[in-house]
Every structure is written in structure tokens, then in C-alpha cells.
Amino acid sequence: MNRNVEASVSAQLRVIAHPPEGWNVLKLYDELVHAGNDPKKMIIQDNYVIVYQTENWDG
Amino acid sequence: MADNVFDQGLQRIADTASQTAGYSSSRYIRTFSVDDSSTAFTQTTTTAGSPTNFYDRAFDSTPTRSGLVVTHTTTIPSADAAFTHRRIALHDDTTANVTGASATLVCGVDNLSIVKPNNVPFTYVITLTYADNT
């Protein structure tokens, strides 16, 4: 066998916050910012908030 | 911020794929952890060390693979792990055996600052991407 094996493994991360009962997504966003999370890294979706994801997120 | 697959984790992946002498049917990627340590992971990291707060949990369901990407998902209930998450990791043993001191680390992401309130459930999605570099 003369074919080189050139493979790698990398890890990526996404963190999602779900609104508790009775909260809408905007209240969740405000609470997460108030708790100390960086709003520049947060993304509001329809019914959840992405708190953080790695730059190379590909999931 | 660094995302690493540690040498120890690569060894576990190799052992499992080829069922070497180091292979164990119970040792595969099966537990998620989060802790509040500011210590950076390195390629030779084997344990989480001694973080003030360490929390581990099994995956929500069996990980899935699409092409070369394997996805692992863990939901932390609202009342759990309410501290600043600075590192996340995957381990190759059961939750009963995973601790901050267990040599079970496979991969991890460090230098995070994610604050989990005690009334909000968080879902962590971690992917491992296997790449053919030829």
C-alpha cells in the first residue's frame, strides 16, 4: 500500500438557550445579556437563542 | 479560543476503529462536560484538572453522522450547571466514571465565557469533523 493517509479531526461547538415556560425569545435574550453573555456573539432565532458558536461551526 | 481533539482522544478513536489491544467496548465517546477552569487545553491534555465547578452529562440521544461530520447533543436542564462555562469537552467513558480528574478527555473547546442562568435550559451541540486532507 503506497497511498498516504492524511486525515484530521476537528471539534466545533454551538450553544442554544431555550426560553422557560412563559418567556418569549426577546425576554430570554435580555436575561442572557443581563447574566453576562456577550450580545455580539448571540443570535436570536424564532424560538431560541444561539448563545455562542465557534467560527468554524459547520454542523 | 482553541478547539482540540487531544492525542488521547485520537488514540481512543484509533483503538475503537481498529479494535486494537487497547480497545474496550465501554470506552467510546459517550459523555459531555462543562467546567469553569480558565486553563487552556493542549494537545497532550488528558484530564479536566481541578475546576471549581465541573458538570458532566450523557448525550440526549445516540450521536449521528452525516458524511464526515458526527454530531453530539446534550441538553442541560434549567436548574443544573448554573455557572460560567469556560470549557466544554467530550469524554470516552460513562458519566459514572467521568470526573474532573479522570483521564477520559477526547476533545474540548476552551477560553469560553458562557453564563448559564439557573432557570434556562441550554443545549450544547458539538460536532467532530473528520477531514480527508489528501
N, CA and C atoms of all chains as a GROMACS GRO file, in nm:
protein
  579
    1MET      N    1   0.086  -0.118   0.000
    1MET     CA    2   0.000   0.000   0.000
    1MET      C    3   0.090   0.123   0.000
    2ASN      N    4   0.077   0.206  -0.100
    2ASN     CA    5   0.165   0.321  -0.108
    2ASN      C    6   0.090   0.454  -0.104
    3ARG      N    7  -0.037   0.448  -0.067
    3ARG     CA    8  -0.113   0.573  -0.058
    3ARG      C    9  -0.104   0.628   0.084
    4ASN      N   10  -0.061   0.751   0.099
    4ASN     CA   11  -0.054   0.812   0.230
    4ASN      C   12  -0.194   0.836   0.285
    5VAL      N   13  -0.209   0.819   0.416
    5VAL     CA   14  -0.334   0.853   0.482
    5VAL      C   15  -0.316   0.990   0.545
    6GLU      N   16  -0.390   1.087   0.497
    6GLU     CA   17  -0.382   1.222   0.552
    6GLU      C   18  -0.521   1.263   0.596
    7ALA      N   19  -0.544   1.248   0.726
    7ALA     CA   20  -0.677   1.279   0.780
    7ALA      C   21  -0.662   1.361   0.906
    8SER      N   22  -0.766   1.435   0.940
    8SER     CA   23  -0.764   1.514   1.063
    8SER      C   24  -0.903   1.513   1.125
    9VAL      N   25  -0.909   1.549   1.253
    9VAL     CA   26  -1.036   1.560   1.324
    9VAL      C   27  -1.038   1.696   1.391
   10SER      N   28  -1.148   1.768   1.379
   10SER     CA   29  -1.161   1.896   1.449
   10SER      C   30  -1.295   1.901   1.519
   11ALA      N   31  -1.302   1.982   1.625
   11ALA     CA   32  -1.424   1.993   1.706
   11ALA      C   33  -1.484   2.132   1.689
   12GLN      N   34  -1.619   2.136   1.680
   12GLN     CA   35  -1.689   2.264   1.674
   12GLN      C   36  -1.803   2.263   1.777
   13LEU      N   37  -1.848   2.382   1.811
   13LEU     CA   38  -1.944   2.396   1.920
   13LEU      C   39  -2.052   2.498   1.888
   14ARG      N   40  -2.177   2.464   1.925
   14ARG     CA   41  -2.287   2.560   1.923
   14ARG      C   42  -2.364   2.546   2.054
   15VAL      N   43  -2.402   2.659   2.116
   15VAL     CA   44  -2.475   2.658   2.242
   15VAL      C   45  -2.609   2.728   2.220
   16ILE      N   46  -2.717   2.659   2.256
   16ILE     CA   47  -2.853   2.710   2.234
   16ILE      C   48  -2.925   2.723   2.368
   17ALA      N   49  -2.989   2.838   2.390
   17ALA     CA   50  -3.069   2.859   2.512
   17ALA      C   51  -3.217   2.854   2.474
   18HIS      N   52  -3.294   2.783   2.558
   18HIS     CA   53  -3.437   2.768   2.533
   18HIS      C   54  -3.515   2.852   2.633
   19PRO      N   55  -3.620   2.920   2.590
   19PRO     CA   56  -3.698   3.002   2.685
   19PRO      C   57  -3.775   2.916   2.784
   20PRO      N   58  -3.767   2.948   2.913
   20PRO     CA   59  -3.851   2.879   3.011
   20PRO      C   60  -3.998   2.906   2.982
   21GLU      N   61  -4.084   2.827   3.046
   21GLU     CA   62  -4.229   2.842   3.029
   21GLU      C   63  -4.271   2.986   3.056
   22GLY      N   64  -4.346   3.044   2.964
   22GLY     CA   65  -4.398   3.177   2.983
   22GLY      C   66  -4.309   3.289   2.932
   23TRP      N   67  -4.189   3.256   2.887
   23TRP     CA   68  -4.100   3.357   2.832
   23TRP      C   69  -4.108   3.356   2.680
   24ASN      N   70  -4.092   3.476   2.620
   24ASN     CA   71  -4.072   3.477   2.476
   24ASN      C   72  -3.923   3.492   2.448
   25VAL      N   73  -3.886   3.487   2.322
   25VAL     CA   74  -3.744   3.480   2.288
   25VAL      C   75  -3.672   3.612   2.320
   26LEU      N   76  -3.745   3.724   2.316
   26LEU     CA   77  -3.681   3.853   2.346
   26LEU      C   78  -3.650   3.864   2.496
   27LYS      N   79  -3.740   3.814   2.581
   27LYS     CA   80  -3.712   3.813   2.725
   27LYS      C   81  -3.593   3.722   2.753
   28LEU      N   82  -3.588   3.609   2.686
   28LEU     CA   83  -3.473   3.518   2.703
   28LEU      C   84  -3.343   3.588   2.665
   29TYR      N   85  -3.344   3.658   2.552
   29TYR     CA   86  -3.224   3.730   2.507
   29TYR      C   87  -3.181   3.832   2.612
   30ASP      N   88  -3.276   3.911   2.662
   30ASP     CA   89  -3.243   4.013   2.762
   30ASP      C   90  -3.185   3.949   2.888
   31GLU      N   91  -3.243   3.840   2.932
   31GLU     CA   92  -3.195   3.773   3.053
   31GLU      C   93  -3.054   3.719   3.033
   32LEU      N   94  -3.026   3.667   2.916
   32LEU     CA   95  -2.893   3.613   2.888
   32LEU      C   96  -2.788   3.724   2.885
   33VAL      N   97  -2.823   3.838   2.829
   33VAL     CA   98  -2.730   3.952   2.828
   33VAL      C   99  -2.710   4.003   2.970
   34HIS      N  100  -2.820   4.013   3.044
   34HIS     CA  101  -2.812   4.060   3.184
   34HIS      C  102  -2.724   3.967   3.268
   35ALA      N  103  -2.728   3.839   3.237
   35ALA     CA  104  -2.647   3.742   3.313
   35ALA      C  105  -2.498   3.756   3.284
   36GLY      N  106  -2.465   3.820   3.172
   36GLY     CA  107  -2.324   3.842   3.142
   36GLY      C  108  -2.277   3.787   3.009
   37ASN      N  109  -2.367   3.736   2.928
   37ASN     CA  110  -2.327   3.684   2.798
   37ASN      C  111  -2.303   3.798   2.698
   38ASP      N  112  -2.218   3.773   2.601
   38ASP     CA  113  -2.177   3.875   2.505
   38ASP      C  114  -2.280   3.884   2.391
   39PRO      N  115  -2.353   3.998   2.383
   39PRO     CA  116  -2.455   4.008   2.278
   39PRO      C  117  -2.398   4.002   2.137
   40LYS      N  118  -2.271   4.036   2.122
   40LYS     CA  119  -2.212   4.032   1.988
   40LYS      C  120  -2.199   3.889   1.936
   41LYS      N  121  -2.204   3.794   2.027
   41LYS     CA  122  -2.190   3.653   1.987
   41LYS      C  123  -2.323   3.580   1.985
   42MET      N  124  -2.432   3.652   2.016
   42MET     CA  125  -2.562   3.587   2.027
   42MET      C  126  -2.646   3.611   1.902
   43ILE      N  127  -2.728   3.512   1.869
   43ILE     CA  128  -2.814   3.520   1.750
   43ILE      C  129  -2.955   3.479   1.792
   44ILE      N  130  -3.052   3.567   1.768
   44ILE     CA  131  -3.191   3.536   1.801
   44ILE      C  132  -3.253   3.456   1.686
   45GLN      N  133  -3.312   3.343   1.719
   45GLN     CA  134  -3.387   3.264   1.622
   45GLN      C  135  -3.536   3.275   1.658
   46ASP      N  136  -3.621   3.205   1.586
   46ASP     CA  137  -3.766   3.218   1.608
   46ASP      C  138  -3.806   3.183   1.751
   47ASN      N  139  -3.753   3.073   1.805
   47ASN     CA  140  -3.798   3.030   1.938
   47ASN      C  141  -3.683   2.987   2.028
   48TYR      N  142  -3.564   3.031   1.998
   48TYR     CA  143  -3.449   3.005   2.084
   48TYR      C  144  -3.340   3.108   2.054
   49VAL      N  145  -3.235   3.106   2.136
   49VAL     CA  146  -3.123   3.199   2.115
   49VAL      C  147  -2.994   3.118   2.104
   50ILE      N  148  -2.919   3.141   2.000
   50ILE     CA  149  -2.784   3.084   1.992
   50ILE      C  150  -2.694   3.173   2.077
   51VAL      N  151  -2.644   3.119   2.186
   51VAL     CA  152  -2.562   3.198   2.279
   51VAL      C  153  -2.420   3.212   2.226
   52TYR      N  154  -2.375   3.107   2.159
   52TYR     CA  155  -2.237   3.107   2.112
   52TYR      C  156  -2.221   2.996   2.008
   53GLN      N  157  -2.136   3.021   1.910
   53GLN     CA  158  -2.093   2.911   1.823
   53GLN      C  159  -1.952   2.942   1.773
   54THR      N  160  -1.876   2.836   1.754
   54THR     CA  161  -1.739   2.855   1.707
   54THR      C  162  -1.741   2.910   1.564
   55GLU      N  163  -1.635   2.982   1.531
   55GLU     CA  164  -1.630   3.046   1.400
   55GLU      C  165  -1.636   2.944   1.287
   56ASN      N  166  -1.582   2.826   1.315
   56ASN     CA  167  -1.580   2.724   1.209
   56ASN      C  168  -1.698   2.628   1.222
   57TRP      N  169  -1.805   2.678   1.285
   57TRP     CA  170  -1.923   2.593   1.300
   57TRP      C  171  -1.971   2.544   1.163
   58ASP      N  172  -1.990   2.415   1.150
   58ASP     CA  173  -2.038   2.362   1.023
   58ASP      C  174  -2.142   2.253   1.045
   59GLY      N  175  -2.200   2.250   1.166
   59GLY     CA  176  -2.296   2.145   1.198
   59GLY      C  177  -2.430   2.168   1.134
   60MET      N  178  -0.933   3.121   2.171
   60MET     CA  179  -1.018   3.003   2.180
   60MET      C  180  -0.959   2.893   2.093
   61ALA      N  181  -0.948   2.777   2.152
   61ALA     CA  182  -0.895   2.664   2.077
   61ALA      C  183  -0.992   2.548   2.084
   62ASP      N  184  -1.013   2.484   1.972
   62ASP     CA  185  -1.089   2.360   1.973
   62ASP      C  186  -0.993   2.249   1.936
   63ASN      N  187  -0.982   2.152   2.027
   63ASN     CA  188  -0.881   2.049   2.014
   63ASN      C  189  -0.941   1.910   2.015
   64VAL      N  190  -0.883   1.822   1.937
   64VAL     CA  191  -0.900   1.679   1.959
   64VAL      C  192  -0.766   1.632   2.012
   65PHE      N  193  -0.765   1.587   2.136
   65PHE     CA  194  -0.640   1.558   2.206
   65PHE      C  195  -0.576   1.430   2.154
   66ASP      N  196  -0.446   1.416   2.178
   66ASP     CA  197  -0.377   1.293   2.139
   66ASP      C  198  -0.446   1.171   2.200
   67GLN      N  199  -0.484   1.185   2.328
   67GLN     CA  200  -0.553   1.075   2.396
   67GLN      C  201  -0.684   1.038   2.325
   68GLY      N  202  -0.753   1.140   2.276
   68GLY     CA  203  -0.878   1.115   2.205
   68GLY      C  204  -0.855   1.048   2.071
   69LEU      N  205  -0.750   1.093   2.002
   69LEU     CA  206  -0.717   1.031   1.873
   69LEU      C  207  -0.679   0.884   1.893
   70GLN      N  208  -0.610   0.856   2.004
   70GLN     CA  209  -0.573   0.718   2.034
   70GLN      C  210  -0.700   0.634   2.058
   71ARG      N  211  -0.797   0.694   2.129
   71ARG     CA  212  -0.921   0.620   2.156
   71ARG      C  213  -0.996   0.593   2.025
   72ILE      N  214  -1.000   0.692   1.938
   72ILE     CA  215  -1.066   0.674   1.809
   72ILE      C  216  -0.996   0.564   1.730
   73ALA      N  217  -0.863   0.563   1.731
   73ALA     CA  218  -0.788   0.460   1.658
   73ALA      C  219  -0.810   0.323   1.721
   74ASP      N  220  -0.807   0.317   1.854
   74ASP     CA  221  -0.828   0.189   1.923
   74ASP      C  222  -0.965   0.131   1.887
   75THR      N  223  -1.065   0.218   1.885
   75THR     CA  224  -1.202   0.171   1.861
   75THR      C  225  -1.221   0.129   1.716
   76ALA      N  226  -1.165   0.208   1.624
   76ALA     CA  227  -1.183   0.176   1.482
   76ALA      C  228  -1.116   0.045   1.445
   77SER      N  229  -0.999   0.021   1.502
   77SER     CA  230  -0.923  -0.099   1.464
   77SER      C  231  -0.931  -0.209   1.568
   78GLN      N  232  -1.003  -0.185   1.678
   78GLN     CA  233  -1.015  -0.282   1.787
   78GLN      C  234  -0.878  -0.339   1.823
   79THR      N  235  -0.789  -0.248   1.857
   79THR     CA  236  -0.653  -0.283   1.898
   79THR      C  237  -0.656  -0.348   2.035
   80ALA      N  238  -0.537  -0.379   2.087
   80ALA     CA  239  -0.528  -0.435   2.222
   80ALA      C  240  -0.582  -0.336   2.326
   81GLY      N  241  -0.582  -0.208   2.293
   81GLY     CA  242  -0.634  -0.107   2.386
   81GLY      C  243  -0.784  -0.085   2.375
   82TYR      N  244  -0.847  -0.159   2.286
   82TYR     CA  245  -0.991  -0.140   2.265
   82TYR      C  246  -1.073  -0.193   2.383
   83SER      N  247  -1.177  -0.118   2.420
   83SER     CA  248  -1.273  -0.164   2.521
   83SER      C  249  -1.412  -0.127   2.471
   84SER      N  250  -1.505  -0.221   2.482
   84SER     CA  251  -1.639  -0.196   2.430
   84SER      C  252  -1.713  -0.087   2.508
   85SER      N  253  -1.664  -0.055   2.627
   85SER     CA  254  -1.730   0.050   2.705
   85SER      C  255  -1.664   0.187   2.688
   86ARG      N  256  -1.549   0.190   2.619
   86ARG     CA  257  -1.475   0.315   2.607
   86ARG      C  258  -1.495   0.375   2.469
   87TYR      N  259  -1.593   0.462   2.460
   87TYR     CA  260  -1.617   0.535   2.336
   87TYR      C  261  -1.673   0.671   2.375
   88ILE      N  262  -1.687   0.761   2.281
   88ILE     CA  263  -1.730   0.898   2.313
   88ILE      C  264  -1.876   0.894   2.356
   89ARG      N  265  -1.901   0.920   2.486
   89ARG     CA  266  -2.036   0.900   2.539
   89ARG      C  267  -2.076   0.998   2.648
   90THR      N  268  -1.989   1.091   2.686
   90THR     CA  269  -2.023   1.185   2.794
   90THR      C  270  -1.973   1.325   2.758
   91PHE      N  271  -2.053   1.423   2.796
   91PHE     CA  272  -2.026   1.566   2.775
   91PHE      C  273  -1.991   1.628   2.910
   92SER      N  274  -1.903   1.727   2.909
   92SER     CA  275  -1.878   1.801   3.034
   92SER      C  276  -1.862   1.949   3.007
   93VAL      N  277  -1.887   2.026   3.112
   93VAL     CA  278  -1.860   2.170   3.109
   93VAL      C  279  -1.797   2.205   3.244
   94ASP      N  280  -1.702   2.299   3.243
   94ASP     CA  281  -1.642   2.341   3.369
   94ASP      C  282  -1.604   2.488   3.362
   95ASP      N  283  -1.554   2.539   3.473
   95ASP     CA  284  -1.526   2.683   3.481
   95ASP      C  285  -1.376   2.713   3.492
   96SER      N  286  -1.294   2.621   3.446
   96SER     CA  287  -1.149   2.644   3.451
   96SER      C  288  -1.104   2.735   3.336
   97SER      N  289  -1.011   2.824   3.366
   97SER     CA  290  -0.953   2.910   3.264
   97SER      C  291  -0.826   2.852   3.203
   98THR      N  292  -0.787   2.733   3.248
   98THR     CA  293  -0.667   2.669   3.196
   98THR      C  294  -0.691   2.621   3.053
   99ALA      N  295  -0.600   2.658   2.963
   99ALA     CA  296  -0.616   2.619   2.823
   99ALA      C  297  -0.591   2.470   2.803
  100PHE      N  298  -0.665   2.410   2.713
  100PHE     CA  299  -0.637   2.274   2.671
  100PHE      C  300  -0.514   2.273   2.580
  101THR      N  301  -0.440   2.164   2.585
  101THR     CA  302  -0.331   2.144   2.490
  101THR      C  303  -0.349   2.008   2.423
  102GLN      N  304  -0.266   1.981   2.325
  102GLN     CA  305  -0.279   1.855   2.252
  102GLN      C  306  -0.258   1.734   2.343
  103THR      N  307  -0.180   1.753   2.451
  103THR     CA  308  -0.150   1.641   2.539
  103THR      C  309  -0.234   1.640   2.667
  104THR      N  310  -0.335   1.727   2.673
  104THR     CA  311  -0.424   1.727   2.790
  104THR      C  312  -0.497   1.592   2.799
  105THR      N  313  -0.505   1.538   2.923
  105THR     CA  314  -0.576   1.410   2.942
  105THR      C  315  -0.692   1.422   3.039
  106THR      N  316  -0.686   1.519   3.133
  106THR     CA  317  -0.794   1.536   3.232
  106THR      C  318  -0.838   1.682   3.236
  107ALA      N  319  -0.953   1.705   3.298
  107ALA     CA  320  -1.003   1.842   3.313
  107ALA      C  321  -0.932   1.915   3.427
  108GLY      N  322  -0.856   1.841   3.508
  108GLY     CA  323  -0.786   1.904   3.619
  108GLY      C  324  -0.878   1.923   3.738
  109SER      N  325  -0.868   2.038   3.802
  109SER     CA  326  -0.946   2.062   3.924
  109SER      C  327  -1.026   2.190   3.915
  110PRO      N  328  -1.120   2.196   3.823
  110PRO     CA  329  -1.202   2.317   3.815
  110PRO      C  330  -1.289   2.332   3.939
  111THR      N  331  -1.325   2.454   3.973
  111THR     CA  332  -1.414   2.477   4.088
  111THR      C  333  -1.549   2.411   4.063
  112ASN      N  334  -1.600   2.427   3.942
  112ASN     CA  335  -1.727   2.364   3.905
  112ASN      C  336  -1.706   2.272   3.784
  113PHE      N  337  -1.751   2.150   3.795
  113PHE     CA  338  -1.742   2.051   3.687
  113PHE      C  339  -1.876   1.979   3.679
  114TYR      N  340  -1.931   1.971   3.559
  114TYR     CA  341  -2.062   1.908   3.541
  114TYR      C  342  -2.056   1.817   3.420
  115ASP      N  343  -2.099   1.692   3.435
  115ASP     CA  344  -2.099   1.602   3.320
  115ASP      C  345  -2.236   1.540   3.301
  116ARG      N  346  -2.264   1.502   3.178
  116ARG     CA  347  -2.397   1.451   3.146
  116ARG      C  348  -2.390   1.366   3.019
  117ALA      N  349  -2.475   1.265   3.011
  117ALA     CA  350  -2.481   1.183   2.890
  117ALA      C  351  -2.547   1.261   2.777
  118PHE      N  352  -2.529   1.214   2.655
  118PHE     CA  353  -2.592   1.278   2.540
  118PHE      C  354  -2.743   1.257   2.545
  119ASP      N  355  -2.816   1.347   2.479
  119ASP     CA  356  -2.962   1.334   2.472
  119ASP      C  357  -3.002   1.206   2.398
  120SER      N  358  -2.923   1.170   2.298
  120SER     CA  359  -2.954   1.053   2.216
  120SER      C  360  -2.823   1.007   2.151
  121THR      N  361  -2.831   0.897   2.081
  121THR     CA  362  -2.713   0.846   2.013
  121THR      C  363  -2.661   0.948   1.913
  122PRO      N  364  -2.531   0.977   1.913
  122PRO     CA  365  -2.478   1.073   1.815
  122PRO      C  366  -2.509   1.029   1.672
  123THR      N  367  -2.515   1.127   1.583
  123THR     CA  368  -2.545   1.098   1.443
  123THR      C  369  -2.428   1.137   1.355
  124ARG      N  370  -2.418   1.070   1.240
  124ARG     CA  371  -2.313   1.104   1.144
  124ARG      C  372  -2.376   1.138   1.010
  125SER      N  373  -2.328   1.247   0.950
  125SER     CA  374  -2.366   1.282   0.814
  125SER      C  375  -2.238   1.309   0.738
  126GLY      N  376  -2.208   1.224   0.642
  126GLY     CA  377  -2.080   1.238   0.573
  126GLY      C  378  -1.965   1.221   0.670
  127LEU      N  379  -1.882   1.323   0.683
  127LEU     CA  380  -1.767   1.315   0.772
  127LEU      C  381  -1.789   1.391   0.903
  128VAL      N  382  -1.913   1.432   0.929
  128VAL     CA  383  -1.943   1.511   1.049
  128VAL      C  384  -2.028   1.429   1.146
  129VAL      N  385  -1.980   1.416   1.270
  129VAL     CA  386  -2.054   1.346   1.375
  129VAL      C  387  -2.105   1.450   1.475
  130THR      N  388  -2.234   1.445   1.505
  130THR     CA  389  -2.298   1.545   1.590
  130THR      C  390  -2.339   1.483   1.724
  131HIS      N  391  -2.297   1.551   1.834
  131HIS     CA  392  -2.329   1.507   1.970
  131HIS      C  393  -2.409   1.619   2.037
  132THR      N  394  -2.523   1.585   2.096
  132THR     CA  395  -2.611   1.686   2.154
  132THR      C  396  -2.641   1.653   2.300
  133THR      N  397  -2.625   1.752   2.387
  133THR     CA  398  -2.657   1.736   2.529
  133THR      C  399  -2.736   1.857   2.576
  134THR      N  400  -2.848   1.832   2.641
  134THR     CA  401  -2.927   1.940   2.700
  134THR      C  402  -2.907   1.942   2.851
  135ILE      N  403  -2.866   2.057   2.901
  135ILE     CA  404  -2.850   2.076   3.045
  135ILE      C  405  -2.981   2.133   3.099
  136PRO      N  406  -3.046   2.064   3.193
  136PRO     CA  407  -3.174   2.115   3.245
  136PRO      C  408  -3.157   2.251   3.312
  137SER      N  409  -3.268   2.320   3.327
  137SER     CA  410  -3.264   2.460   3.372
  137SER      C  411  -3.190   2.478   3.504
  138ALA      N  412  -3.208   2.387   3.598
  138ALA     CA  413  -3.152   2.408   3.732
  138ALA      C  414  -3.007   2.362   3.745
  139ASP      N  415  -2.952   2.300   3.641
  139ASP     CA  416  -2.818   2.243   3.652
  139ASP      C  417  -2.711   2.337   3.595
  140ALA      N  418  -2.590   2.322   3.646
  140ALA     CA  419  -2.469   2.385   3.589
  140ALA      C  420  -2.484   2.535   3.573
  141ALA      N  421  -2.541   2.601   3.673
  141ALA     CA  422  -2.560   2.746   3.667
  141ALA      C  423  -2.432   2.816   3.712
  142PHE      N  424  -2.333   2.818   3.624
  142PHE     CA  425  -2.208   2.889   3.648
  142PHE      C  426  -2.153   2.933   3.513
  143THR      N  427  -2.041   3.003   3.512
  143THR     CA  428  -1.983   3.047   3.386
  143THR      C  429  -1.908   2.931   3.320
  144HIS      N  430  -1.954   2.893   3.204
  144HIS     CA  431  -1.894   2.780   3.133
  144HIS      C  432  -1.773   2.831   3.054
  145ARG      N  433  -1.656   2.785   3.093
  145ARG     CA  434  -1.534   2.830   3.026
  145ARG      C  435  -1.474   2.722   2.936
  146ARG      N  436  -1.504   2.596   2.966
  146ARG     CA  437  -1.453   2.489   2.879
  146ARG      C  438  -1.563   2.382   2.863
  147ILE      N  439  -1.570   2.325   2.745
  147ILE     CA  440  -1.658   2.210   2.724
  147ILE      C  441  -1.571   2.098   2.669
  148ALA      N  442  -1.616   1.974   2.691
  148ALA     CA  443  -1.536   1.860   2.645
  148ALA      C  444  -1.624   1.738   2.622
  149LEU      N  445  -1.570   1.644   2.548
  149LEU     CA  446  -1.629   1.512   2.531
  149LEU      C  447  -1.535   1.410   2.592
  150HIS      N  448  -1.594   1.305   2.651
  150HIS     CA  449  -1.517   1.202   2.722
  150HIS      C  450  -1.551   1.063   2.668
  151ASP      N  451  -1.458   0.969   2.693
  151ASP     CA  452  -1.476   0.834   2.638
  151ASP      C  453  -1.511   0.732   2.747
  152ASP      N  454  -1.594   0.774   2.843
  152ASP     CA  455  -1.637   0.679   2.945
  152ASP      C  456  -1.776   0.718   2.993
  153THR      N  457  -1.834   0.637   3.081
  153THR     CA  458  -1.969   0.665   3.130
  153THR      C  459  -1.967   0.784   3.225
  154THR      N  460  -2.083   0.843   3.247
  154THR     CA  461  -2.091   0.956   3.341
  154THR      C  462  -2.048   0.913   3.481
  155ALA      N  463  -2.072   0.786   3.515
  155ALA     CA  464  -2.032   0.738   3.649
  155ALA      C  465  -1.881   0.743   3.667
  156ASN      N  466  -1.807   0.731   3.558
  156ASN     CA  467  -1.661   0.727   3.567
  156ASN      C  468  -1.594   0.859   3.532
  157VAL      N  469  -1.668   0.952   3.474
  157VAL     CA  470  -1.610   1.080   3.434
  157VAL      C  471  -1.611   1.178   3.550
  158THR      N  472  -1.493   1.231   3.582
  158THR     CA  473  -1.477   1.336   3.683
  158THR      C  474  -1.377   1.437   3.628
  159GLY      N  475  -1.352   1.540   3.706
  159GLY     CA  476  -1.250   1.635   3.665
  159GLY      C  477  -1.113   1.571   3.655
  160ALA      N  478  -1.092   1.466   3.733
  160ALA     CA  479  -0.960   1.402   3.738
  160ALA      C  480  -0.949   1.279   3.649
  161SER      N  481  -1.057   1.238   3.584
  161SER     CA  482  -1.050   1.114   3.505
  161SER      C  483  -0.978   1.140   3.372
  162ALA      N  484  -0.894   1.045   3.333
  162ALA     CA  485  -0.819   1.056   3.206
  162ALA      C  486  -0.908   1.007   3.093
  163THR      N  487  -1.012   1.086   3.066
  163THR     CA  488  -1.114   1.044   2.970
  163THR      C  489  -1.138   1.147   2.860
  164LEU      N  490  -1.061   1.255   2.859
  164LEU     CA  491  -1.086   1.360   2.761
  164LEU      C  492  -1.056   1.313   2.620
  165VAL      N  493  -1.147   1.343   2.529
  165VAL     CA  494  -1.126   1.316   2.387
  165VAL      C  495  -1.103   1.446   2.310
  166CYS      N  496  -1.189   1.545   2.337
  166CYS     CA  497  -1.175   1.672   2.268
  166CYS      C  498  -1.238   1.782   2.353
  167GLY      N  499  -1.209   1.906   2.322
  167GLY     CA  500  -1.266   2.015   2.400
  167GLY      C  501  -1.247   2.150   2.335
  168VAL      N  502  -1.322   2.246   2.387
  168VAL     CA  503  -1.311   2.386   2.346
  168VAL      C  504  -1.289   2.468   2.473
  169ASP      N  505  -1.189   2.557   2.472
  169ASP     CA  506  -1.158   2.634   2.592
  169ASP      C  507  -1.176   2.784   2.568
  170ASN      N  508  -1.143   2.861   2.672
  170ASN     CA  509  -1.146   3.007   2.664
  170ASN      C  510  -1.285   3.061   2.628
  171LEU      N  511  -1.388   2.994   2.678
  171LEU     CA  512  -1.525   3.040   2.658
  171LEU      C  513  -1.567   3.127   2.776
  172SER      N  514  -1.676   3.200   2.761
  172SER     CA  515  -1.736   3.272   2.873
  172SER      C  516  -1.886   3.275   2.850
  173ILE      N  517  -1.949   3.163   2.881
  173ILE     CA  518  -2.092   3.145   2.857
  173ILE      C  519  -2.159   3.132   2.994
  174VAL      N  520  -2.247   3.226   3.024
  174VAL     CA  521  -2.310   3.227   3.156
  174VAL      C  522  -2.446   3.160   3.146
  175LYS      N  523  -2.462   3.053   3.224
  175LYS     CA  524  -2.590   2.982   3.222
  175LYS      C  525  -2.673   3.021   3.346
  176PRO      N  526  -2.785   3.092   3.324
  176PRO     CA  527  -2.873   3.122   3.438
  176PRO      C  528  -2.933   2.992   3.493
  177ASN      N  529  -2.982   2.998   3.617
  177ASN     CA  530  -3.033   2.876   3.679
  177ASN      C  531  -3.178   2.846   3.644
  178ASN      N  532  -3.235   2.923   3.550
  178ASN     CA  533  -3.373   2.895   3.511
  178ASN      C  534  -3.387   2.876   3.360
  179VAL      N  535  -3.273   2.857   3.291
  179VAL     CA  536  -3.276   2.845   3.145
  179VAL      C  537  -3.205   2.716   3.103
  180PRO      N  538  -3.273   2.627   3.031
  180PRO     CA  539  -3.205   2.508   2.979
  180PRO      C  540  -3.117   2.544   2.859
  181PHE      N  541  -2.999   2.485   2.855
  181PHE     CA  542  -2.905   2.506   2.745
  181PHE      C  543  -2.886   2.374   2.669
  182THR      N  544  -2.878   2.381   2.539
  182THR     CA  545  -2.842   2.265   2.459
  182THR      C  546  -2.706   2.289   2.396
  183TYR      N  547  -2.615   2.196   2.419
  183TYR     CA  548  -2.482   2.203   2.359
  183TYR      C  549  -2.477   2.105   2.242
  184VAL      N  550  -2.435   2.156   2.128
  184VAL     CA  551  -2.418   2.072   2.010
  184VAL      C  552  -2.270   2.076   1.972
  185ILE      N  553  -2.208   1.960   1.975
  185ILE     CA  554  -2.065   1.951   1.943
  185ILE      C  555  -2.049   1.860   1.822
  186THR      N  556  -1.980   1.908   1.723
  186THR     CA  557  -1.953   1.824   1.608
  186THR      C  558  -1.806   1.790   1.600
  187LEU      N  559  -1.778   1.670   1.557
  187LEU     CA  560  -1.643   1.630   1.522
  187LEU      C  561  -1.641   1.611   1.372
  188THR      N  562  -1.551   1.682   1.307
  188THR     CA  563  -1.541   1.674   1.162
  188THR      C  564  -1.414   1.598   1.125
  189TYR      N  565  -1.431   1.487   1.058
  189TYR     CA  566  -1.320   1.406   1.010
  189TYR      C  567  -1.292   1.450   0.867
  190ALA      N  568  -1.171   1.495   0.842
  190ALA     CA  569  -1.139   1.550   0.710
  190ALA      C  570  -1.035   1.467   0.640
  191ASP      N  571  -1.057   1.448   0.512
  191ASP     CA  572  -0.957   1.384   0.427
  191ASP      C  573  -0.871   1.495   0.370
  192ASN      N  574  -0.745   1.498   0.408
  192ASN     CA  575  -0.658   1.610   0.368
  192ASN      C  576  -0.576   1.583   0.244
  193THR      N  577  -0.606   1.475   0.176
  193THR     CA  578  -0.525   1.444   0.057
  193THR      C  579  -0.559   1.538  -0.055
   0.00000   0.00000   0.00000
